[in-house]
Amino acid sequence: MGIGIPNVHEAWTWYRENFGMDVPVFEEAATADLMLPYTGGKPHDRHAILALNLQGGGGFEIWQYTSRTPQPSDFKASLGDLGLYICKIKSPNVAKAFQEFDAEFKISSQVESTPNGLKHFFVNDPYGNIFQVIESDEWFNNKSKNTGGVYGAVIGVSDIEKSKKFYAEILGYDTVLWEGEGKFEDFGSLDNGGDTFKRCILKHSKPREGGFSQLLGETQIELVQNTTTTGQKIFKDRFWGDLGFIHLCFDINNMKALQAECEAFGHPFTVDSANSFDMGEAAGHFSYIEDPDGTLIEFVETHKIPIFKKIGWYLDLTKRDAGKPLPKWMLKSLSLNRKK
């Protein structure tokens, strides 16, 4: 999950302490000169950190503009507004995780259940971004912390059937775990949570492939359409990289084949790094598409990552079978870079 914030190091400290995102994959200060369609047609300087929780799940790309002041929305986003509204965080013990969060960050007053029976609760970070801590029984590493990595997202959409097709055909979320329409008690603590919604929770039927598949694990996409009121675009009249959830990123293989698939489905790449893009300590090929409401989806084909930076141990993924998972011992070795 990409998160635009006002202070990259302050944010990373909070995410380490509260979500265990303590293993950096890269940290880099540079100019973002390839995202011009989403940065006013001009390159801008930024500082970014990609961090993981090695218990399992996706990471955070913590992102701060340094050449301009990152802008908030001119309205307070609420449930059903269009775009990335909530980041899902997996947990091995939701009740204990709830107890550990400071009261000032809790949105939910208690642990509740989703319509498909998973325990969960909502919290804010210091910048107003909303996270759903939700139970999971799938883990890569020992469960010493009560929160893991990113488990997916809650995305506001204008046409849930159209969005279901997009996330199924392009991103492989082709299995409906639950869907329905009405008022939902477990949304009650959120802004506009008392409205009526169409709601659909999706997962992928096929096991994930690729070098990081064992670490990243299963994920969910939850689509929410407010039928009481018309949602606004969360990033309306703002730049990518401004405050909030800026994109949802997927680790992929074979960028060229994916590009052809996206074009055939009517969602061509809007940004394409064209080849290997250096991110300081890591490198890869990245691209972006938009979902039917303009929410940004990033694809990254990883070429190089640091295993142990202090001794210059880097892994070149272009020299191995892209579909084969990396050995668990190698992924666990990323902990050698852990930031306390």
Secondary structure, DSSP 8 states (H G I E B T S, - for coil): -EEE-S-HHHHHHHHHHHH---EEEEEEEEEE-S-GGGTTTS-EEEEEEEEE-TTSSB-EEEEEESSS-----SS---TTSBEEEEEEEEES-HHHHHHHS-GGGB-SSS-EE-TTS-EEEEEE-TTS-EEEEEE----SS---SS--SEEEEEEE-S-HHHHHHHHHHTT---EEEEEEEE--GGGTTSTTTTS-EEEEEEE-SS---STTHHHH---EEEEEEESSS---BTTTT--TTSSEEEEEEEE-S-HHHHHHHHHHTT---SEE--S-EE-SS-EEEEEEEE-TT--EEEEEEEEEEEEEGGGTEEEEGGGS-TTS---HHHHHGGGGG---
